[in-house]
Amino acid sequence: MKKRLACVGLSALVVLLGVTQANLAFAGTEALAYNSAATQSITSGTWKVFPATLATTGTPAGQLAVTTFTTLSTCSTNTTSGLKAIGSTSFIMASSINALTVGMVISSAVPGIPAGTTILTKNNGTRTITISNASTVAIANGSTFAFGTGPCYQKFFSINNTGTAALTSLGIVQLVTSNATNTVAIQTCAGTWTETSGACSSGLATVMTTSGTTGTQYVAGAAIGVPSGTVPTPGTKRIRALSTQGGITTTINIVVTSSSNIAGVPNTNM
């Protein structure tokens, strides 16, 4: 049963990317569906979870096209930790780099970083970034880097739930067309968003960062909790899409692949 579900799930995910709505339930197993266009019944209640532009949207939809990003004056700033010699391409930053994404341009006023240098890789745990061009001078400890070509671009959307059961996690699919060196990051905030500025009061986390001329990415079991709700007032979680490129569209699908995603429901898929 476990192998069968895994194969069906992979096949269904491929179908998911090319359709507006999908409601693919697995025979003999309740509450396993992609983009619940209809209410799904489970032992302890029902769930209907879907992406939407507004937190107050009660009508379910399939995929959501996230468009009309707004402009931020800069993506992020951070300072270096430790002296780096001429020719360096790897830097440890002094504070969290969760807000940084691969493809961001380093628009630093610090001499020694060539124009057009971008982030190639990042490691949130070690706060380390690698850059596309080597430094031409030694970079002093505490040097301030500004990230993003000034500006970056953001758009907020919601993941809504009009069922009686809350979700503790979910799968999320992003399909975006961008220039090869640009990215779109999907981010959550454990605290409170200030949507005009993009500031998160605490617990900023990046769920995924998608890049490439036609980038598709799927993250299963993302720790995005969505409370229960009703059709007039859905339970909701606000999400930010942060882009290093303006004038693009990213398409979001929500995926529930296991009853373990649903609060209070035993995992019958194991």
CORZI-V915131 format. One record per residue. N is the residue number from 0. PSI is psi in degrees with one decimal (999 if undefined). Layout:
# CORZI-V915131
n	psi
N	PSI
N	PSI
This chain:
# CORZI-V915131
n	psi
0	-41.9
1	-44.3
2	-39.1
3	-45.3
4	-37.8
5	-43.8
6	-45.1
7	-39.9
8	-42.4
9	-42.0
10	-41.7
11	-33.4
12	-38.2
13	-44.5
14	-39.5
15	-39.4
16	-18.9
17	8.8
18	159.1
19	-41.4
20	146.8
21	139.6
22	68.5
23	94.5
24	150.1
25	132.8
26	130.9
27	-2.9
28	120.4
29	153.2
30	18.2
31	110.9
32	158.8
33	124.1
34	83.4
35	87.5
36	-22.0
37	159.4
38	134.6
39	132.0
40	137.3
41	175.0
42	-43.9
43	6.5
44	-151.4
45	159.7
46	147.3
47	99.8
48	137.7
49	152.0
50	145.1
51	157.0
52	-41.7
53	151.3
54	-20.0
55	6.1
56	119.8
57	-11.1
58	125.3
59	149.6
60	170.1
61	-113.0
62	156.2
63	125.5
64	115.0
65	115.2
66	-175.7
67	57.3
68	146.1
69	161.1
70	135.2
71	147.5
72	-30.2
73	158.7
74	-51.0
75	159.1
76	153.0
77	160.8
78	151.6
79	154.6
80	109.6
81	150.1
82	135.8
83	135.2
84	167.0
85	140.4
86	7.5
87	142.6
88	-3.9
89	131.5
90	135.7
91	129.4
92	155.7
93	-25.9
94	178.6
95	140.4
96	18.7
97	-30.2
98	-10.1
99	150.7
100	152.0
101	134.9
102	-16.5
103	137.5
104	139.2
105	104.9
106	54.0
107	145.8
108	-5.4
109	125.1
110	147.7
111	-9.4
112	109.9
113	148.3
114	140.5
115	4.6
116	134.9
117	166.1
118	123.8
119	-45.2
120	162.3
121	150.8
122	105.1
123	-36.8
124	-41.3
125	-1.8
126	38.0
127	135.7
128	148.4
129	146.6
130	161.8
131	-18.9
132	138.8
133	147.6
134	146.0
135	-8.9
136	168.0
137	138.3
138	119.0
139	154.2
140	137.3
141	12.7
142	138.0
143	124.5
144	137.2
145	131.0
146	139.0
147	146.5
148	3.3
149	77.4
150	176.3
151	177.7
152	140.9
153	154.7
154	131.7
155	144.1
156	176.2
157	152.4
158	115.3
159	154.1
160	120.2
161	17.3
162	175.8
163	-7.7
164	134.9
165	154.6
166	136.5
167	-19.8
168	170.1
169	167.5
170	149.0
171	134.4
172	133.9
173	131.3
174	115.0
175	142.6
176	119.8
177	172.9
178	154.1
179	-32.0
180	3.3
181	160.9
182	159.7
183	120.5
184	138.2
185	123.0
186	147.9
187	163.3
188	122.4
189	-26.7
190	-123.0
191	132.3
192	141.1
193	99.8
194	-24.5
195	-38.8
196	-16.6
197	8.5
198	140.7
199	129.5
200	-32.0
201	150.3
202	40.5
203	130.1
204	141.9
205	117.6
206	-42.6
207	156.6
208	114.0
209	133.0
210	174.1
211	162.6
212	-31.9
213	85.7
214	130.1
215	131.8
216	141.4
217	126.3
218	118.2
219	144.9
220	32.0
221	136.5
222	66.9
223	104.4
224	135.9
225	115.6
226	166.6
227	167.3
228	-163.0
229	173.7
230	-42.5
231	-35.1
232	85.2
233	153.4
234	146.5
235	154.3
236	123.2
237	137.7
238	144.7
239	133.9
240	121.6
241	121.1
242	146.0
243	6.3
244	135.6
245	163.6
246	31.7
247	172.3
248	133.5
249	139.2
250	128.2
251	133.1
252	144.1
253	134.9
254	128.8
255	113.1
256	-11.0
257	149.4
258	-14.7
259	-15.0
260	-14.6
261	130.8
262	132.8
263	7.4
264	125.3
265	149.7
266	98.8
267	6.2
268	15.6
269	999
